[in-house]
Amino acid sequence: MAGSKKGRNNNKKRGEKPKPTESNSELSSHQLSKSTVQNVVPAAPVDEEIKALYEEVYDKIELAYDGAFDILLGLGYSSPSAKLALLCGGNIAREKGLNMAENILKNSINFIDNYPLVNGRHAVDVLPCFQTIRDLITCMVQTLVNFAAGLYPNATRRELLQHVLDCKFVDVEGIVKGAGNLDDDETELDEFLKHNILVLQSVSLTWDPEIQGKKINNNPSGSNDKGKNVKLMSEKSLDAKTEDLAMRLEMKVKELEAQVEKRKNRPELFKEVLKTQKIEIASAHLTNMLKMELESRKMNDELEFLERRTSDLQVENSKLRAEISACKVNGAELEKKLKNAMKEEKGTTKKIEVLEGMNASVHSKIGETIQMTLQLGKQLHVIKEASNELEVRVEQALEKQEKANDQRKEEKRSLRIAKETRETMVTTLQQEIEVERKKVEHQWKTFYHESSMLEDTYGFQDGSSSSSSSSQDRLKTFLDNIWDNDCDIPIRPRCIMCLNRVARILFIPCGHQIICIKCRERIADECPCCKEHIQEKVRVFGAT
């Protein structure tokens, strides 16, 4: 990966300063001047976004130089030779069909072929313009930004960096798909870099020995005339530079064509290395894509499951609300239980809100899984644990709610039975009282008639006050005795099931007598009045 610790460490290793030579002061006049280098030093990023874009461009170019350095080492070149080739000849001049890494590698190999090693050192002492690869990459980044600024003069710095990032030439990862794909869907900056190779080669870091010899002959004093040489070079016209660069390019192309025939094995080896790297990167990319697809499918399944659970909880919540509204009619005895049910309802609503929040968080995490594959496993584990805990809690809440519903139903049934029993008993008592009242009235009339007959029989006269008063007293005592005997008649209870027959079954141990003989089989093991367990059913022949 670009910008990794490994790449930074390679930069540090390759960033060691070369040993100074005697001709360093003479060659410095033929490298890029200090003013040119200062013009391409990047300005400080305005904000974090510009800084991030700048680092991304830097990392891509760094990846291209790292790849070229590794391939040079694989071809058998030593580390100092490969580093010097990158610093002096590793420019990014664009050729059709090649990306940045391939251009850097090709130009570096051309430098090594033009200046071969003799007895462990180059035939001509070469001094690079930049001392480290980091300075070289910084120069290349600012050069590309300057080219983009020439194409888009009104663009901001962030937009210029974005144009450089969108450039296919900078897309070093395109090596996996092959260099031929670089010519497809090219941007305006790609067209500019492809058709203006001389502009890129104007930033060439390769030392030309012919110009070096001329400058040495013309400037024996060395460092005294350095400023004049830089000024003369800067005053050249653009046409003269273009012609000079075109002639040099034609000479290098001819030399390259002659050297290609001699070095057939090196391109084949280079192609094999690139082919193996492409296959490895493609396989790794394919495995990563498969892993991301599997993780996204798992996340979608979890999301669907959570949505189903949320809908189920909402249905349960609506049922709970309906039952609570129905239970409010039952009166003061069920108020405490209703309060508990309302508390449970609040708990379920809070759980639903938690589920909705989790649902939203899962939606956001699905978008993040595409860019955060490594963190997806941990997030899935956390979500699974939360869903399991939520399922356990929901099951417990459902069990409690079912128990509460059963208890409320049982209480409703017992209350209904008690009301019916009380009503039947009241009606039965009223009927019996009415019957007894009619009997008493009838007996009173009978006794009154008999008393009148007795008066006629015994010859009670109005004149005999003593005898009539005594007879009336006897009649009154007789009627009082009859009335007392009638009031002592017990009221027989009626069956609460059929409401017709007399209740003759006594429940033990509660002592309720509310069922007749024929309805005894319709009663289970619990008393309808007190809900106490019936141990024995005893037949009786009177009220208890």
Secondary structure, DSSP 4 states (H G I P E B T S, - for coil): -TT-HHHHHHHHHHTSPPPP-TTHHHHGGGS--HHHHHHTSPPPPSSHHHHHHHHHHHHHHHHHHHHHHHHHHHTT--HHHHHHHHHHH------TT--HHHHHHHHHHHHHHHS-EETTEESS----S-SSHHHHHHHHHHHHHHHHHHH-TT--HHHHHHHHHH-TTT-GGGGGG-GGGGGSS--HHHHHHHH-HHHHHTT-----HHHHHHHHHH-TTGGGGHHHHHHHHHTS-HHHHHHHHHHHHHHHHHHHHHHHHH-SHHHHHHHHHHHHHHHHHHHHHHHHHHHHHHHHHHHHHHHHHHHHHHHHHHHHHHHHHHHHHHHGGG-GGGHHHHHHHHHHHHHHHHHHHHHHHHHHHHHHHHHHTTT-STTHHHHHHHHHHHHHHHHHHHHHHHHHHHHHHHHHHHHHHHHHHHHHHHHHHHHHHHHHHHHHHHHHHHHHHHHHHHHHHHHHHHT--SS-HHHHHHHHHHHHHHHHHHHHHHHTSPPPPBPTTTSSSB--EEEETT----B-STTGGG--SB-TTT-PBP-EEEE-SS--
